[in-house]
Amino acid sequence: MRLRLAVMLVLAAAPGLLAAQSGPSRLQGRVAPAALPTIDSIIAVAVAESLPTEPLVQKALEGSAKKIPPDRLVSGVLHGLAQLREAHALISQAVPGQPVPEGHVVSVAAALARGLPPPIVQRLVAMAPAEPPGPVLHAAADLVAHHFDPDSAAGLLIDAHTKGLRGVRLLDVATAADHELQRRGGRTHAEVLAHVRDMLPNVPGPKATVARP
Amino acid sequence: MSTIDLRLQAVLDGERDAGDLPADLRETYVRLMAAAELLEAAPRLSVAARVMAEVRQLPAPAPLQNLGPMRRAVRWLSRPRAVTLRLRPVWTLALAAGLAAILLLPLQPPTSKPTPGASEGVANFVGHFPGARSVEVVGSFNNWTPGVLPLNDKHHDGVWHGTAVLPAGQHEYMFVVDGERWVADPLAGRYVDDGFGAGQQNSLLIVRPSTAEP
C-alpha cells in the first residue's frame, strides 16, 4: 500500500512523463511486464530532475536477474531514486551554486548506500569539489566499515589529500589503517589512525590493480 | 717356348680326325677343348656395360611434354637429384649459433592475461564452491546478464577462478552458483545492501585504472 502511494506521488509530481518517453526501453524483455511501466515512469522522473538514470536501469536489471517479485523490484528502483535525490541535495549543499555532475551524484549515492553518514559525505565532497569523489568516499566507507570513528576517518583522508594523495591512492590510506589494525593487536582505532597519519603520504600501494582490503 | 705335336695341331686345325690320335695325344686334345669351351663361356663385357645394356632395354618414360602439370610436378618432386651445398665456414658457424639460440633460449609461457586499456583494470574473481557444477559472475559491469562471465574450476578442487577487464570504478556483483544460487563474494571485503528489502548484500568491487600510480 505504501509502495503504491509512493509510486502515485512520484507520478503525480511529474505528470505526463510516462507519455513523454520515446523509443524502446532498455528494460523491455528483461523486466517483468507487470513492473515495467512503473519503472519506466520512475526513470522518467529521474530524467526530469536531471538525475542519472543508469543506476536505476541497473537496479531494475539486477532485480529481474535475481527474479525479485514485481512489487519489490519497483520498491528497489524507487529506493534508488530516493538515494539519487538525497545525493544531489547533499552535493548542492556542500558546493552551493555549482553544477552537480552526474558522476558525483552516483558516487555520493553509493557512499550513502554503504552507510556513510551524510555530514561526512558533505565534508569530503567539499574538500575537493572538482575531483571525482568516488575514491575518497569509498575510502571513508571502508574505514567506517572497520569501525573507525567517521569524523576521525574523514580527518585522516583530508590530511592525506592535503599531503598530495589523490584518487585511488586515497583507498590505500584506508587499506593501510586496516592492515595496521590487524598487524598491531591491542592498539586502539585512534592510535592506528595516528600511526597512519604519521606515514602520510607514504602509505603502501596496492599489490594488484583490483583494490581489495 | 713349348712346342705342340704336329698331329695334335692338325686335329685342332681340323685337318685330321681326333680318333686318329694316339691315346696320350687324344687326352691332351680333350683337355684343350674343355679349356676352350670355358673361355667361350666367360663374360665378354664388363659389369658396367652389362648394367647399361639392361637399362637400355627398359621402356623409356613418357616425355614430360605429354604429361599434365600435376603429374609433371609430382615427377619432378619424386625424382632423385644430386644437390651440391657449398657453404662458407663463417655462414655455417652463424647457422649453428642461430639454431643453438633457438634451442637454448627459455620458451616464453603463453600468456592469457587480458590487457586493460588506460581507463580499465583487471579484476580477478575467486570463489570456493565445492561440488558446484557452474559458477559465474553477474554484476553491473555486464548489465546483470547471466552467462557472460563464467568461472573455471581448473583443478577440480572447488576453487573457481575468473579474470575480466573492467572499466575503472565501482561495480556491484554476485556469484551465481549452479545457475540459481546468488552468493556474495566472501573475499570482496566491501558490500552494499541490494535495496530489494530482503537484506541481501551485493559485493562491491573497485577497479583501479591500469595507469594508476602504485
Chai-1 contact restraints between the chains, C-beta under 6 A:
chainA,res_idxA,chainB,res_idxB,connection_type,confidence,min_distance_angstrom,max_distance_angstrom,comment,restraint_id
A,Q58,B,S140,contact,1.0,0.0,6.0,A-B,restraint_1
A,L61,B,N143,contact,1.0,0.0,6.0,A-B,restraint_2
A,L61,B,W144,contact,1.0,0.0,6.0,A-B,restraint_3
A,E62,B,W144,contact,1.0,0.0,6.0,A-B,restraint_4
A,G63,B,F196,contact,1.0,0.0,6.0,A-B,restraint_5
A,A65,B,W144,contact,1.0,0.0,6.0,A-B,restraint_6
A,K66,B,W182,contact,1.0,0.0,6.0,A-B,restraint_7
A,I68,B,F196,contact,1.0,0.0,6.0,A-B,restraint_8
A,R72,B,F196,contact,1.0,0.0,6.0,A-B,restraint_9
A,R72,B,G197,contact,1.0,0.0,6.0,A-B,restraint_10
A,G76,B,G195,contact,1.0,0.0,6.0,A-B,restraint_11
A,G76,B,F196,contact,1.0,0.0,6.0,A-B,restraint_12
A,H79,B,G195,contact,1.0,0.0,6.0,A-B,restraint_13
A,A110,B,Q170,contact,1.0,0.0,6.0,A-B,restraint_14
A,A113,B,V192,contact,1.0,0.0,6.0,A-B,restraint_15
A,R114,B,V192,contact,1.0,0.0,6.0,A-B,restraint_16
A,H138,B,I206,contact,1.0,0.0,6.0,A-B,restraint_17
A,V168,B,R208,contact,1.0,0.0,6.0,A-B,restraint_18
A,V168,B,A212,contact,1.0,0.0,6.0,A-B,restraint_19
A,G205,B,P214,contact,1.0,0.0,6.0,A-B,restraint_20
A,T209,B,G121,contact,1.0,0.0,6.0,A-B,restraint_21
A,T209,B,V122,contact,1.0,0.0,6.0,A-B,restraint_22
A,T209,B,R208,contact,1.0,0.0,6.0,A-B,restraint_23
A,T209,B,S210,contact,1.0,0.0,6.0,A-B,restraint_24
A,V210,B,A123,contact,1.0,0.0,6.0,A-B,restraint_25
A,A211,B,I206,contact,1.0,0.0,6.0,A-B,restraint_26
A,A211,B,R208,contact,1.0,0.0,6.0,A-B,restraint_27
A,R212,B,G189,contact,1.0,0.0,6.0,A-B,restraint_28
A,P213,B,G189,contact,1.0,0.0,6.0,A-B,restraint_29
